Amino acid sequence: MAEIFSSLSVYFITGTGNAASASGWVADEAIRAGITARVTDIASEDNIFLPPASENSLTGFAYPTHGFNAIPAMIYFMLRLPGGEGRKVFLMNTRGGLK
């Protein structure tokens, strides 16, 4: 059974623009589906707003690959966020185009 979300918040950090582009694509699709979407660059925002967890909100984190993991700045950002039982999240790990 598919879940219905009313809001989407995507937080990203990017070096090449891949995570920014992917975040925008996800937000565009959400908007097309009638979902309120917000995309935030954690590297350029001073006061980052994290909406409280609710049943129909979805939070995403997009970042480049670093050693098969998220980059340290994103990990630090996620660890500082307030917890929230029931918060639904997704992780979007991007990579460069080198072979």
GILIN-V851461 format. One line per field, one symbol per residue. phi: phi as a letter, one per 20 degrees, with the letter a starting at -180 (. if undefined). Layout:
phi = ???
This chain:
phi = .fedddbccddccbddoffffffffffgfffgendfccdcefedeedeedfffbgddcdccdaffbmmbffgffgfgffefffafnfeccdcedbfefe
